[in-house]
Amino acid sequence: MLKTMLLAIVTLVSLVVLTSNDFSLAQTGSETDPRFEKLAKDLYPKAKQEGSLVVYTIWDVEHIRFILAAFNKRFPGINTTYWQGSRSEIVTRTLTEFQGDQKTADVILSEGAPVVLRAAGAIEPYDTVQASALLLHDSTLPTVSLQIMALSYNTKKLKNEDLPKSWEDVVNSKYKGGVALDDPLRAGPLSGLLAGFKEYWKDDAKWTRYIKGLKGLNVTVHKSTSAMFRLLIAGEYTIAMPALLHDVIEEKEKGSPVDFVKSAPPVISAQQLGIYGKAPHLYGRIKHPAAQSRSFFPPRLSSVDKRCLDSPGRLFKQVV
């Protein structure tokens, strides 16, 4: 797929102005960058002839399906497929295919994996004329979304006076058996969260004690943050670590018995997308000037696109 169209996965599906607990989305009409619209018009017929887009991702299945559904709606006639794996599985598979000169995936959408693949030369740079306006920019690691993680709890199972005061308090023995943890070995949200704590605390002994404390909770780990969150809503767990903040806010507004611990600050993780160096679809290799957004907070999207994207619960940068 052509790069504009690859990153249009996030143009169309870009979320985001955060106003009073509401996430508004940018319209895909006249408010998008005209350079993107021109390129999309010129290259879409050629991309449609190629007919495919292949994504390797660590994201939850329901999340990537929503993203690709939005892409398909904007660019019909292009067959989108994905393969989901852990970070290590994505790295191993992609490097094996790259070293074997196999033209397989087009896009690598995974926290952490693109960094390793870049070091091996398996990621192609993606330049943008808007680089100076971006808060985060690396042509080999475009940041396409912000994952905002919160410490969430079931309000029917945990009273305010019994809430953990911080992320560190989760290891208290009184929560044993009631905490749902994302599987850190899949290199998903929890692994990023723990890596952030290690860097922030700058105290290896404290971090090691914390890891041991989490292990001591003797709880089942989950390979899907979304599925884990649904179990929290159902009352199977007292605390979920972590949950996506937007999911928590959305469910709370619906009347679900969930909230997040206000004294445990939400943690933001930047999510990168990589263009595979041997992308099989010719137009994924074309250089062009259009790329990422001028801001993390684009104008609003239409209500249709908002409904499509609210479920994934991520904040998307606009890509043009």
Beta strands, then each sheet from edge to edge (+ up, - down):
strand 1: 15-19
strand 2: 22-25
strand 3: 52-57
strand 4: 79-84
strand 5: 107-109
strand 6: 123-124
strand 7: 143-154
strand 8: 179-182
strand 9: 221-222
strand 10: 239-244
strand 11: 258-260
strand 12: 267-276
strand 13: 315-316
sheet 1: 1+ 2-
sheet 2: 4+ 3+ 5+ 12- 6+
sheet 3: 4+ 3+ 5+ 12- 7+ 10- 8- 9-
sheet 4: 4+ 3+ 5+ 12- 7+ 11-
sheet 5: 4+ 3+ 5+ 12- 7+ 13-
end
